[in-house]
Amino acid sequence: MQITVAKTAGFCFGVQRAVDEIFSLLERERRPVVTLGPLIHNPQITQRLEQKGVRIVEEVPQAPFGGVVVLRSHGVPKQCYEQLEQRGIDFVDLTCPFVERIHSVVQEGAREGRRVLIIGHAEHPEVVGIRSFAPDNRVFSSLEELKAYTQQQPSAKELPTLLVVQTTFDVAAWGNCRNFVEKVYTNARISDTICYATENRQKEAAALAADSEVMLVIGGRHSSNTTRLYELCQRHCPRAMLVESASEIPEDAFSPGMKVGITAGASTPADVIKEAASKMFDINETMENNEAMENNTVETVDENAELSFEQLLEDSLLTLNTGDRVKVTIVSIGPTEIQVDLGTKHTAYIPISELSDDPNAKPEDIVKPGDEVEAFVVRVNDVEGTIMLSKKRVDAIKGWDEIEAAVDSGAVMEGTVVEVVKGGIIALCNGTRVFIPGSQVPGGRDADHSGLVGTTQQFKILEVNRKRRRVIGSIRAIAREARKAAEEKFWAEAEIGKHYNGVVKSLTSYGAFVDVGGVDGMIHLSELSWNKIRHPSEVVSVGDEIEVYIKDLDPERKRISLGYKNLQPNPWDQLKEIYKEGDVAHVKIVKLMPFGAFAELIPGIDGLIYISQISTRRIDKPSSVLAVGDEVDVKIVSIDYDAMRVNLSIRALLEEGGLAAEAAQAARAEAEEADVQPQEEPAAETAEETAEQPEEAPVEQ
């Protein structure tokens, strides 16, 4: 016979994790240990646990006080957690990470007000647990049930909906349900929660069954994934059979030369698979011997003959120890683990947590199927035939030498910031986690460093302790060296009058500090604007890029005075070209004060209309006559260029022109509305009359 065992047969990551953890727990604990429901759906594992004193309870109240409750890999309902906490019972949660992810997904969907549609079997423990995390849910075991529900409740197509699937559900059937919801439901979010290992196992089993005359599916009859695997194999191989152990394999079901395929569910231990494969070898050997005796032939042993299946199986169980480094080939990438090929019958995998120290890294960005990588052996389980590997530990070992050398050489290292921790940040450099204290990060220990996560930073290595696995780095050391070099260059080239493009670093009440290339200079408040300002923020903001020039230098005290306003147009020079004292100007009211109103004469210069100069009659406040935004004609009473003050008057125009001035203003308003040029205003009475008007004392803005 030609016997082929599927590579993906046996424990998946979640089951392997649960089995490893409970046997490890039994070695540590002296208290009674019970499982809330069967740990996994496999009679052999259940029997082994019973032999070690582990009982199965169906409800939390049945758990013994003072003992430990183990939560099965299929997960438990939400209320079980609440009951355990209320009763103060210690528990160990061995829920499969894939199932935990579904719990989180449906909880989030429920918070968003979505109805949760679950593709799976309502009575399965996994689905029972999932439903408890989303009160508004529906379960469908087939596309037909989903379609019937949609026809009965057409309004459901418009509701906010979340679609998930049992981790061990049939991949093809799930695809049909998903496609239906994508086409029919208008407000649905779909989460593909099938276990990646399940998908790979089903694909390989289907291909193997199609090429076999008899297909053996090994696993517990109560296991959903095993049952699904058996049903799938039956479609491609009518002579598929489900057996729980080697003892159930019928010896008369095979004939010489027959192709036999063997696969197993995710809950089937490796030794059970090996036992079944060995029995198939015995059956094959017996048939060959019987056939030789019937033909009266004796076969000679060829030293170069192909090794028996049993021998190949034994040889494939390569002896590996924790701490070994091996070369492996990436086979597939799942959400929680990466399947690798060791070239043996071991089931080897790298948990996602052992791929990289960067929690934000995507596995597909680090490795891809077909890549050959070096890995560190973390744990070997010869009983179950599994090996857990780590890539990040090999990367860390390789990076240590380079990091240690950087302490003495002062070399600049580079790494990616992966997380913010208490007291600083963690950067990943050559597979090694480097702690950078907050005091050594730009902004200091009190700053928010979350914006650095995901960025690449250069740093110096300050301390390395291989024994304690500690590396301390400093980003500021790089900045200090760079700034020191920039300072030396600046002072070597600086001279009064030289222009720079700088960045505003900070503002104070007396000026603005600007980085002009590694050093900071200050622009005094009086140098920021031609107008009088009370604070630098009226002109510049932190982060602005501005052009400045050196007004003064003090190399000994390392002080730099910068100029800014001389590089901007001086509005007072423009005023000289446009207006002179005695001119009439059309202005806009921009601010009202108790003592008068400020009006914009030209951009950058406001004049003051003192309260007594607003009207020919006495007024209590400027707002009784004027409003911000009003446009009026004024007479320029005085201009003080030294003090940068302009006094304006509406009253002077009214008294000079009398009714004529008022008529002229009315004509101007009508002309503006009609979009025509108004006639010229009547001339003032006489210069002597103007001189006789009392002059108001200038008032500073």
Sequence and secondary structure as in RCSB ss.txt:
>XXXX:A:sequence
MQITVAKTAGFCFGVQRAVDEIFSLLERERRPVVTLGPLIHNPQITQRLEQKGVRIVEEVPQAPFGGVVVLRSHG
VPKQCYEQLEQRGIDFVDLTCPFVERIHSVVQEGAREGRRVLIIGHAEHPEVVGIRSFAPDNRVFSSLEELKAYT
QQQPSAKELPTLLVVQTTFDVAAWGNCRNFVEKVYTNARISDTICYATENRQKEAAALAADSEVMLVIGGRHSSN
TTRLYELCQRHCPRAMLVESASEIPEDAFSPGMKVGITAGASTPADVIKEAASKMFDINETMENNEAMENNTVET
VDENAELSFEQLLEDSLLTLNTGDRVKVTIVSIGPTEIQVDLGTKHTAYIPISELSDDPNAKPEDIVKPGDEVEA
FVVRVNDVEGTIMLSKKRVDAIKGWDEIEAAVDSGAVMEGTVVEVVKGGIIALCNGTRVFIPGSQVPGGRDADHS
GLVGTTQQFKILEVNRKRRRVIGSIRAIAREARKAAEEKFWAEAEIGKHYNGVVKSLTSYGAFVDVGGVDGMIHL
SELSWNKIRHPSEVVSVGDEIEVYIKDLDPERKRISLGYKNLQPNPWDQLKEIYKEGDVAHVKIVKLMPFGAFAE
LIPGIDGLIYISQISTRRIDKPSSVLAVGDEVDVKIVSIDYDAMRVNLSIRALLEEGGLAAEAAQAARAEAEEAD
VQPQEEPAAETAEETAEQPEEAPVEQ
>XXXX:A:secstr
 EEEE TT S  HHHHHHHHHHHHHHHH  S EEEES SSS HHHHHHHHHTT EEESSGGGS TTSEEEE TT 
  HHHHHHHHHHT EEEE   HHHHHHHHHHHHHHHTT EEEEES TTSHHHHHHHTT SSEEEESSHHHHHHHH
HH GGGGGS EEEEE TTS HHHHHHHHHHHHHH SSEEE   S HHHHHHHHHHHHHHHT SEEEEES TT HH
HHHHHHHHHHH TTEEEESSGGGS GGG  TT EEEEEE TT  HHHHHHHHHHHHHHHHHHHHHHHHHTT    
  TTS   HHHHHHHHS    TT EEEEEEEEE SSEEEEE SSSSEEEEEGGGT S TT  HHHH  TT EEEE
EEEEEETTTTEEEEESHHHHHHHHHHHHHHHHHH  EEEEEEEEEETTEEEEEETTEEEEEEGGGSTT TTS  G
GGTT EEEEEEEEEETTTTEEEEESHHHHHHHHHHHHHHHHHH  TT EEEEEEEEEETTEEEEESSSSEEEEEG
GGT SS  SSGGGT  TT EEEEEEEEEETTTTEEEEE GGGS  HHHHHHHH  TT EEEEEEEEEETTEEEEE
EETTEEEEEEGGGS SS  S GGGT  TT EEEEEEEEEETTTTEEEEESHHHHHHHHHHHHHHHHHHHHHHHHT
         S HHHHHHS        
